[in-house]
Amino acid sequence: MNKIKVFVVLCLISTFAYAGGYRVSTQSNKQLAMGHTGVAVVNSADVLFFNPAGIVHLENKLNISAGGFGVFSDVKFQNEDFGTFSETDSPTGTPVYLYATYKVTEDFAVGLGVYTPYGSNVTWPTDWSGSHLVNEIELSAIFIQPTLSYQLFDSVSIGGGPILAIGGVNFNRNASRTLTDEEGDRSNIEIDDTGITAWGWSAGLMFTPDDRFTLGINYRSLIDVESTEGTATFSDFPTSTLTPANGETGFTATLPLPAELTVGVSYKWDKLLLAFDYNRAMWSEYNSLDLEFGNGATSINPRNYKDSSTWRLGAQYTATEKLTVRAGYYFDESPVQSGYFAPETPRNDSNGYTFGLSYQVSPKLSIDGSILYLKFKEITESYDFFSDTGSPVPAPFEGTYKSSAFIAGLGITYSM
């Protein structure tokens, strides 16, 4: 029973960290269109997310940005040795964001950001060959970030504030490849937890020696996500002392969401703005997951993630007084190492290609649009740490994954 619980919680926690397999960048339509650069770009209130030190540089007293996205994702799995093939049929994800900033004085500004960095669904067919690992995941998360920004010197500003994370998850899988009850129904486990909260913080620095060049640095702290009131439901298990009883049980688990450091520069030539960001996520914090169950037992489970990097390039061109166009590219390195590739988080190294534009409806209001095509590198990998119920030896799950995602977004920017 402990082995079953261990893997269920692993699926819950890893999914929370990876948003159902896609850790996509959807915190701004303007900046997504520029390859999701932004730590050294002051375009709108969106800079609150990318670098809180930048909001004091906004020209207008009040700035508001809001928008949303449609995320269309697809994962194909194939094992040629056994002749199996499956494809996800996931609902459309809809991450959103809202930022507001207010310039109190020339040297001091405040702001508030609400955004959904994790929010995705992954649904595999119920009869697919990996149903003992995952059938369906539904994840939602909202981050709330109050922010202060201050101009220290003519060319140096700082900013930062706390981050409140609020999330929930529902996860479903079969207990094993073969286990059924007396009527032949597959034994099933479902995890559900809502209202998970955790705290972190963000801090940034911006250096602007002249009107053309900007250097930005942003740091996001480690956030410990703790599940203490979740419920695991066991159903359709056979009546046997060797299997868990049908019904509900509780669990507790803690996962460190890693710290991130982003450094970037931007340079402006007349109507053209170029930007580059480098992001380093300290995923090596996730060496193992320690679990405690209601019966007092504990378990330590290796994950062995590595630190990973993302390189981003973006460009913005003011074509006319009303029209601004943007384009970009980024490469996102996966932290998952060989042997730890699980189908509830089927992600690998990926290339992101972006495009977008803004249309100035009035001096105060613009409409912003963006698109992203995210192509994951095809990979043949396995997850080696699942022990099938009734079998004393590990039962690795291996296959070839092809993944992609298309994201389209629309937003507005208002200032006065």
Secondary structure, DSSP 8 states (H G I E B T S, - for coil): -HHHHHHHHHHHHHHHHHTTT-----S-HHHHHTTT--TT--SSTTHHHH-GGGGGG-SSSEEEEEEEEEEEEEEEEEETTTTEEEE-----B--EEEEEEEEEETTEEEEEEEE-S---EEE--TTSTTTTT-SEEEEEEEEEEEEEEEE-SSSEEEEEEEEEEEEEEEEEEESSSS-B-TTS-B-EEEEEEEEEEEEEEEEEEEE-SSSSEEEEEEEE--EEEEE-S-EEEEES--S-TTS--SEEEEEEEEEEE--EEEEEEEEEETTEEEEEEEEEE-GGG-SEEEEEETTS-EEEEE-----EEEEEEEEEEE-SSSEEEEEEEEEE-----TTB--TTS----EEEEEEEEEEESSSSEEEEEEEEEEEE--EEEEE---B-TT-SSB--EEEEEEEEEEEEEEEEEEE-
